[in-house]
Amino acid sequence: QKQLVESGGGSVQPGGSLRLSCVAVGFTYNMYTLSWYRQGSGEERELVAAINGAGNVKQYGDSVKGRFTISRDNAKNTMYLQMNNLKPEDAAMYYCKAQSPWGSEQYWGQGTQVTVSS
């Protein structure tokens, strides 16, 4: 019943931009820590960005600092990842994750594919 649904992936040239969205269905995640992960072909899944419930504390992986921006709109039960100046190494499946404040409940989206090529 509870699920996360990602959208906004696609194919862009290097230097292009995409905006990913993740909406919660079946629950309200205003108190949850939210994050974006990615996994490229043959790679380990890695943290891209994270944001706390209030939206005032954010963290980013070193490789995306200055290019990606995480945000959330709790009224819409949605979080976003604005990706600018995309590089070929950014190509991956991107997943959103919601972690409950009590730590025992977490949800993953199905993923959205990002391709960066010339």
Secondary structure, DSSP 8 states (H G I E B T S, - for coil): --EEEEE--EEE-TT--EEEEEEEESS--TTSEEEEEEE-TT---EEEEEE-TTS--EEE-GGGTTTEEEEEEGGGTEEEEEE-S--GGG-EEEEEEEE-TTSS-EEE---EEEEE--
